[in-house]
């Protein structure tokens, strides 16, 4: 049984169907009306495009031009184009449909339109209880959970978060609903979600000021094509401190720039080594990274289409988009809007902003202890899973088997993608998840 029908949840059964040599029955549990339409690919806004060109977004590691060929068959895209994310969702669904059509007679998949609420071990198998009152039995269970909505930013008085002027999840249907075109709005967070909301506002011809507040005020960088850069960190260097690692990367960026290379090439050369580099850092050093370097890493590692950055630049030059580095201190709801007090970075003097709506665009919640999702709460309370030491996801072994409250690897429960962030760090993008899905499918089949 696969719980979750986003990219992770679709790619695991796709590989299982392609590789099955024994009788195999797969139940895919997903309550939403469409498979593969996780948060990333559920948007219908054509301005929400992929962050990298089509030639790098194949669902299969061993066939890098698979998505590009599909696009050419369904349109006029070229290798360096940034396809709409909605099209990528359609592509992933097509990949699964092809796997189902081509599957051997002894392998089948059924889509269960419900929500899992509990997993109960029963000997060498498990019973999955569904929200609709029914139950399923499975020999193996994959938690393909994807990302969860963000938590509300901490403030002394949380009362405002119950207001109709506050949108707690930027991808909710009410985020821009009934928003007057001339009113000022505040977006909390300056990452990729903020960019999507700004693009959506721009598409609606919104004229009001768009305020953005984040701790550092950093924005994503534009994607830029570049020749491959050679690996420059031998594995012997991985057992080091964060400070030494940062110095080494900065020296390489300077050396690359002197030779005419873009800094992006150096950062991209780290990508295959990122899990090993992350795992080599002691826990205390990983925590230092999260406290001090994470915003800078995110801003440089996760890049976006140049046309999206061009929209941001135009809005900033016109001062319609205003970026503030600081922390929100308080909200005061008034008849005409909301007064938001924030403390600018490196300042003790608070500043007030007057806006009509506040939209939470901060990162996804990854501390599973804070989630109120019934299945997660049940699994934690029953001791079947536990958060990783950094509370970035769930604790797993190298094969994706979930660890229970005592640290024992499960023979029933597996996961991949965002829940593995604490172990792998680099685990939320298509290139990483597609590889994990293929490896997990092989691992699962070997257990029978």
Protein Blocks (a to p, Z undefined) as FASTA:
>chain_A
ZZdjbfklmmmmmmmmmmocbdcddddddfbfbehiafklmpcbfklccfbdfklmcfbf
klmklmmmmmmmnmccdfkbccdfklmmmmmmmmmmmmmmmpcfkbccdddddddfbdcd
ehjbccdddfkopacddfbdcddebpadddddddfblmlmmpfkbcfbfkbmklmgoiaf
kbccddedjbfklmmmmmmmmmnopabdcddddfkopacdddddddddddfbdfklmmcc
fklmmmmmmmmmmmmmmnopafklmmmmmmmmmmmmmmmpcfklmmmmmmmmmmmmmmmm
mccdfklmmmmmmmmmnomaccdedddfbdcddfklccdddddehiabdcddddfbdcdf
bdcdfbfklpccfklmmmmmnopaccdfkopaccddfkopacdfkopacfkbccehjllm
mmnopambfklmmmmmmmmmmmmmmmZZ
